[in-house]
C-alpha cells in the first residue's frame, strides 16, 4: 500500500468520524432547552365539610385570532383534591370566569373570582361552595367557611365558634347577624380580660339602596368617627367605640369593607374589668397589644366572594 493510499484512507476516516460526531450530538437533549411552565398562581380553595382543593394555574401562549372571534383558551390548571384525586385540566371556552375540563367533560373546574364551582358528571357533588383560603401566616391553623355570607377565614387553636351569633348592641329587634370567634379561657386566665364574650366577629348589614356606602358607623351605636384605612391591600371604614359601667370596660373596633354589598365588617369586642377591684397581686393587666395583633391576623385572613 503506497503512501498516497494511506493518506486517503486516513482522510476518509477523519471525515467519517467528524460527521458521526456531528449527527450524534446534533439532537442531544442537553442542546434543546426544555420549556418548563411557570405557575401563574397557586391557590387553596376551602369547600363545604372542610374539603380542600390545591390549584396551580398556568397561562398558555396567546394565539392570535381575527377581530370579533372568540379567544382561544390555552391555559391549564393542576388540581390536588383532599380525597387524594388529582387532575391536569386544559382551559375551555367560557362566557364568564375561567373554565377547565377533562376531555369528556366528566370533571369541570370553574373559577370565578374568589370562588370555584366543581361539577362531576354535570353535578355539584363532593366539592361544594368553594372559596379561596388565605395561606396560614403562622398561628392560624383552623379554618372556617361560610357560604351564606360568602367568606373563608382562619383562626387560632382553642377559639370557639358561635355560628348563630347576633350582635345586640342596638337592642332587641335590631340584631346584626354574623359569626363570632371567641377567645379561649387560657388567654384570659390570671388577667382582667373576660373570656366570656371577648372575640372577633364577621357581620353583615343590608344596604338600603345603591347610593348607601358600607361604613363602620352602621355597626356601632351612637355618634362615632370613622376613618378610611388601607391595610394589607384592602380598604376599610374603621371606627372605635368604648364604654364603661360597673367596673366593666368594653371596646369595639369595627373594620367594614367599603366595597361590599351587603356591607360586611369585622368587629373586635374586648371586654375587661377594673383591675383595682381585685385583691392586689391576684391578677395582672391583660396584654392588649398582643390580643389586637392576633385579631388583626384573623381579620387579614378573611377572603370574601
N, C-alpha and C positions, 0 to 999 in steps of 0.2 A: 504494500500500500504506500503510494507516494505521499510526499509532503502536502501537496495541494488537496488531495482527497481527505486527509486527516483534518486539515483546516476547515474544509467544507462541512464535514460531519460535526465538528465542534460548534460551528456557527448555527447549524440546524438545531442541535440540541439546546443551545442557549436561547434561540428564538422560541423553541417549544416550551422551555421552562418559563420564559417570560410571559408567554400567552397563557400558560396554565395558571401561573400566579395571578395574572390579571383577572381571568374569568372566575377563579376560585374565590378571590377576595371582593369581587365586584358587588356581590349581593349578600355579603356578610351582615348579620343582624346589627353588629355594632356600628356599621356605616349608615344605618337607617335610624334616624332619631324617632323614637316612639312618641306618639301623641297621647299624653296622659290627660284625661279630662279633669278639669279643676272644678270642685263643687262651687256652685253659686251661693248655696245656703244649706245649712244643716239645722234641722228643727225637730223638736219633740212635740207631739200632739198628745194631749190628755183627753181620754174618751170616757164615756159612762162606765161605771163599775171599775174605775181606776185602771183601765186598759190604756196602753200607750202605743204610739207609732213613731218610730225614728225615721225621719225622712231626710234624704240627701238629694238636693235638686241640682241638676246640671243643665246649663244652657247650651243649645246646639248652635251650629253656624247658621247665619241668616241666609235664606235662599231668596234671591230677587224674584219678584212677581210683577206682572203688568198692573198698571193703575186700575183700581177698582176690584182687583182679585183678592180673595181671602189669603192671608199669610199662611205659609206652610210651616206647621209646628215641627221643631227639630229637637226640643229638649227631652230630658229623661228625668225620672225620679227612681231612686232606690229606697225601698221601704223595708224596715225590720219591725215586725209586729210582736207584741208582748207574748203572743201564744207560740212564738218560735218560727212562724212563717216569714218568708222574705220574697220580695218581688222587685224586678227591674222592669219598669214600665215606660214605654215611649209616650211622648205628649201627643194628644189628639186635638182635633179642631173643637173649639168651644166658643159659644156665644158670650159667656161670662166666666170669670175665674180662669183657672188653668186646670185642664183635664188630662188625666193619664189613664191608659187602659192596656190590658194584655190583648193578644191577637183575636180572641173570641169574645172579648168584652165581658167575660165572666167575673172580672175583678176591675173595678173602676175606682180611682182615687181622684177626687175633685177638690182642689184647693181654692178657697175663696177668702181673701183677706187673711184674718187670723183663724179662720175655721176650715174644717175639712169634712167632706162627705165621702163615705166609703160604701160602695154598692157591690154586693156579691150576688151574682146572677140576678141583677136588677133590683135587689132589695137591700135596705139597711138592716144588718143582722148583728154582727159581732162588735162592730166599732161604730158607736152612735154618739152624736153630739160632740165631736172632737174639736178642741180649741188648743191653740199654741200654748205650750207650757214654758214659763221662764226657766232658764238654767238656774241651778241652785248656787247662790253666791257664797254659800257656806252657812250652816246652821239652820237651814230651812228644808229639812228632808221630807216633810209631809206635804201632800198636795190635795187641793180641793177644786172640784169642778161644779159650776152652777149653770145649767142650761137655761133655766128660767130667766135669770138676769142676763146671762151670757158672759161669764168670765171664768178664768182659771187663776189660782193663786197658790203661793207656798206659805207654810207656817212652821214654827219650831215644834220639837217634841214636847209633849206634856200639855199643850194647849187643848182646850175642849172646844167643840164646835156647836153653836146653837143655830141650827138651820131654820128655826121658826122665830128667830129674834125679831122684836119690834122696838124701835126707839120710841119712848113715851114722854120725851121732854116737852111736848106741846100739849099734853093732857089726853084724856080719853076721847077717842073718836078721831084723833089726828095722828095716829101712829104711823111711823115710817117703816116699811118692810125692808128686811135685809138679812144678812148672815153675820154672826159675831164669833170671833175667835178670842176666848177668854184665857188669861194667863194662868199657869199652874200655881198651886199653893206655894211651891218651893221658892218662887221668885219673891213672894211677899213675906215669907217666913222670917220672923225676927225683925221686921220693919214695920213702919206705919202705913204701908201700902195695903189696900184691900184687894184680895184675890177673888172676891165675890163677883164684882162687876167690872173690874179693870180689864180692858181688852181693846181690840181693834175690829171694826165692823165695815162691811161693804153694804151700802144702802142705795136705793133709787127713789126718785120722785118724778112723776109725770109732769111735763111742762104743759102749761095751759094753751099755748099757741106757738106758732113757728117763730115769732119775734122774741119770745122769752128765752133768756140765756141761762145756761147751767151755772149756778152761783152757790158758793158756800153758805150764804145767808139763808138760803131756802131750808137748810138743815139745822139752823140754830134759832132758839127763842130769843127775842129781844133785839135791840139795835146793836149790831156788831160791825166792825170794819173788816172788809175783805180786801185782799190784795191778789194780784196775778203773780204767780210764781212758776218759773220754768225749772223743772227738776227731772233729771235723768231722761231728757228728751221729751217730756210731756208737759203740757200747760195746765196748771191748776188755778182754781179760785180758792184761796186759803183764808181761813178765819179761825179765831180762838175765842172761847168763852170760858170764864171761870166763875165759880160760885162757892160760897162757904156758908155752912149753917150747923149749929150744934156740934162743933168740933170736927165736922166733916168738910173736906175740900174736894171739889170736882173741877177738873179741867177737861175741856173738849176741844180738840183740833179737828177741823174738817178740811179735807182735800177733795174738792169737786173737780172732775174732769170737764173742762169748759166746752168741749166739742161733742158731748154725749147727749142723747135724747132717746129715752128718758134720762134725766140728769142722774149721773152716777157719782157717788162720793165715798171716800174712805174716812171713817171717823175714829179718832183716838179718844178713848174715855179713860181718864186716870182718876181714881178715887183713893184719897189718902185721908188720914186722920191726924189730929193735932198731937204732935209728939209730946208736948208738955202735959198731956192728960195721962201719961203713963208714968209709973214709978221710975225714977232716974236710973238709967243704965240697963233697963229691961229690954228696950228695943232701940234700933238705930234708924236714922233717916234713910229712906229708900233711894236708890241710885236712879234719879230721874233721867239723867243723860243717857245711861245705858238702856233704859226702857224705851225712850224715844228712838234711839238708834235701832233697836230691834223692830219697833213698829215701822220705822222708815223702810227697813229691808223688806218687811212683809208687803208694805204698800207698793214698793218698786217692782215686786214680782207679779203684781196684778196685770193680767192681759185680758182685754175685752174684745168682743166681736166687732 
